[in-house]
Amino acid sequence: MKYFALIPIVYTFVTRLNTAREFLYVVATQWIPGVWLVSRLGHFDLPTAAGLYAIGYLAFMCVYEIGYLANDTWDASRQPGGRQRFPFAASPAFVAVFVSLRVALWVGISLAFGRLNDQSYLLLYAVLVVVFALHNILIQNYLRIATFMQLAFIRYSAPIMFSVDWNYFVFILFVCTIFYLNFRMLAYLDAKNLLSMPERKSASFGIFQTILIAPLVLLVAVVTGETVIVEVFGYFVVVYGAYALRSRRAPE
């Protein structure tokens, strides 16, 4: 398993998406809406959009997994009760191969799709490296709130912006904020004992939080002329509504 994890993106499945719940959460909250946004904003058919999103996601994970490895080894070892997600010793040779494979693949993908000439694309990844480094260097959890927020923004937007015009960048950040970051931030604060909100774990929390942002969604749709935000809103109403109904009907 240790050497299998050297393969780009496999490390994420080994250390984070290793349960059906975690995997389905990422599929439902990131991948499906991400592909839809690429299709609608980039004017691609769904199969093409799915392929472009997958390639953009792989390129992103090549860089992000380097931050994951640093977080799981060096950072976890210096934190009291640090979470050891990777149950193997990471030798210097392992780290060198791990990093080299990902840098080479990121450069290869970026070169093949002409992204190395895109200043916004390069700046996005430069910011990602700086923010993840800060996130791992900082010790205090309350300070990491700022870096976690930025990492969540980039994690959501980078695979989409791989094939969508940069004029949509701020729009994508807004979509990320109300449909993704809102819930991820609460989960992070709860995990770090920085939040006291028992209601967050209620099955109906997601559907109520989503429905209540309808006025702002409509405002943005009218002002920008981008009805895709209403479509994404409808998607999350269905997802969270189905989860609430399923949990309500589940036997105790």
Stockholm file with secondary structure:
# STOCKHOLM 1.0

chainA/1-252         MKYFALIPIVYTFVTRLNTAREFLYVVATQWIPGVWLVSRLGHFDLPTAAGLYAIGYLAFMCVYEIGYLANDTWDASRQPGGRQRFPFAASPAFVAVFVSLRVALWVGISLAFGRLNDQSYLLLYAVLVVVFALHNILIQNYLRIATFMQLAFIRYSAPIMFSVDWNYFVFILFVCTIFYLNFRMLAYLDAKNLLSMPERKSASFGIFQTILIAPLVLLVAVVTGETVIVEVFGYFVVVYGAYALRSRRAPE
#=GR chainA/1-252 SS CTTGGGSTTHHHHHHTSCSHHHHHHHIIIIIHHHHHHHHHHHTCCHHHHHHHHHHHHHHHHHHHHHHHHHIIIIIHHHSTTCCCCSCSCCCHHHHHHHHHHHHHHHHHHHHHTTGGGCHHHHHHHHHHHHHHHHHHHCCCHHHHHHHHHHHHHHHHHHHHHTTSCGGGHHHHHHHHIIIIIHHHHHHHHHHTTCCCCGGGGSTTHHHHHHHTTHHHHHHHHHHHCCTHHHHHHHHHHHHHHHHHHHHHHSCC
#=GC SS_cons         CTTGGGSTTHHHHHHTSCSHHHHHHHIIIIIHHHHHHHHHHHTCCHHHHHHHHHHHHHHHHHHHHHHHHHIIIIIHHHSTTCCCCSCSCCCHHHHHHHHHHHHHHHHHHHHHTTGGGCHHHHHHHHHHHHHHHHHHHCCCHHHHHHHHHHHHHHHHHHHHHTTSCGGGHHHHHHHHIIIIIHHHHHHHHHHTTCCCCGGGGSTTHHHHHHHTTHHHHHHHHHHHCCTHHHHHHHHHHHHHHHHHHHHHHSCC
//
